[in-house]
């Protein structure tokens, strides 16, 4: 009887230990699975960020830098540049940092300190130029300009001598444009010129390079 009791006790201990070990192993397996799930979730989040989030952030930063330093878009608010540019036209403008690149006939965007706003006009007078406007016809340094881009001509008369570092602007729609002819200070400083209009992107029926 005593032998049977000892055998039974050993059997119970063995069974009990086996059950404990199995439960412990099950707990370890559950913990490991939970950790793996967490790692997979973290990897998935990280993968999503690098696949989508990072490219979007880079694209936004590049767009901001390009707009600030390379190219920007403007919308035409008035009829002063008709027929070359019409109201609501959208343009791409490249920023200009070297005033030596300015050429007579360029259409430029600049800040008017006198009017407190940005304007877009055609560059007519370079530093040192002598400009004579007689009955609406423009002569520069004694040479009459052929202006086939003018919309509505006028009969304006005036004479100007452009100072160093300054520029003289006219709108293509001479009859309606408020430009260098009518400003208190007719000249724009080089540092206030922001860029050159290059390409019209709207309306779609009139997309093309600006001349």
Buried (B, 14 or more C-beta within 10 A) or exposed (E): EEEEEEEEEEEEEEEEEEEEEEEEEEEEEEEEEEEEEEEEEEEEEEEEEEEEEEEEEEEEEEEEEEEEEEBBEBEBEBBBBBEBBBEEBBBBBBBBEEBEEBEBEBBBBBBBEEEEEEBBBBBBBBBEBEBBBEEBBBBBEEEEBEBEEBBBEBEBEEEBEBEEEBBBBBBBBBBBBBBBBEBEEBBBBBEBBBBBBBBBEBEEEEEEEBE
